[in-house]
């Protein structure tokens, strides 16, 4: 199987997994499905790997090491926790989205998930929309106070010209950038060396407090050379 750089891996092809796949197909996103039931996967027209979604060997065959997004939609929370642990180990820079049946979201977060949703077909569709960043609203409420917010990186912003690794938003403020829109195009294949350009739109996910810290973090960063030059020019006209 050919490994695709920046593709999505969907672990689990039950009711939620199928609703996610429909959204990904509709959006034209490249993806691979992992599930134990080969009969459910045959003839569906997408790439798949048959096996245990918590197996390093199986996830490796699905190309998880080069995936930008991993969506875990397994039937039991125990399997979800193990799959999340393995996925985070194999794909440390990927965005991991998981579904939970019981109120144990904290355990799945600690296993390495970036976002955990409760069980339902609607939530399955929402997770897929989150992964492909097709939301049009500036702020989209998700689950347990988690929101997606679009943030405009203006010219002269301290974020402009820096890589996601340099900003280190996940450890600094808890937010995660899931997509960047630039010149009308949305990019979801994000890595540590992805550069945040001026006049781009970041789609970030986090709770309200993390979003607030994100905005404060931008203002606390050293000003960009462009902003300093603009400020100096402005002083000449005072």
Secondary structure as GFF3:
##gff-version 3
##sequence-region A 1 238
A	DSSP	beta_strand	8	11	.	.	.	ID=ss1
A	DSSP	alpha_helix	15	27	.	.	.	ID=ss2
A	DSSP	beta_strand	31	35	.	.	.	ID=ss3
A	DSSP	alpha_helix	38	41	.	.	.	ID=ss4
A	DSSP	beta_strand	47	50	.	.	.	ID=ss5
A	DSSP	alpha_helix	56	61	.	.	.	ID=ss6
A	DSSP	three_ten_helix	64	66	.	.	.	ID=ss7
A	DSSP	beta_strand	69	72	.	.	.	ID=ss8
A	DSSP	alpha_helix	77	90	.	.	.	ID=ss9
A	DSSP	beta_strand	95	100	.	.	.	ID=ss10
A	DSSP	alpha_helix	105	111	.	.	.	ID=ss11
A	DSSP	beta_strand	115	118	.	.	.	ID=ss12
A	DSSP	alpha_helix	121	132	.	.	.	ID=ss13
A	DSSP	beta_strand	139	141	.	.	.	ID=ss14
A	DSSP	beta_strand	146	153	.	.	.	ID=ss15
A	DSSP	alpha_helix	164	167	.	.	.	ID=ss16
A	DSSP	alpha_helix	169	172	.	.	.	ID=ss17
A	DSSP	beta_strand	176	182	.	.	.	ID=ss18
A	DSSP	beta_strand	185	187	.	.	.	ID=ss19
A	DSSP	beta_strand	200	207	.	.	.	ID=ss20
A	DSSP	alpha_helix	208	220	.	.	.	ID=ss21
A	DSSP	alpha_helix	225	236	.	.	.	ID=ss22
###
